Amino acid sequence: MFEISKYKKSNVKISIRLPENMNEMLKKIAKKENMSFNNVIVSCIQNSLDEMELDKYKNVDIYNDKELKV
């Protein structure tokens, strides 16, 4: 089952764009769970990664290629 956890080692700062309805729902979850918006986002991402088969991505080099598409 999906749980929203507190993450203390979230130290990489990024900017993302979200659909308005997703942003509103995530803010509602954060408020109801008494957690930061960031913790909700990180928990959602971690849950998605936990559900994915990640083996095919292990050897992808993100440092020596052209910039990533964002």
Secondary structure, DSSP 4 states (H G I P E B T S, - for coil): -------S-----------HHHHHHHHHHHHHHT--HHHHHHHHHHHHHHHS--GGGTT--SSSSSPPP-
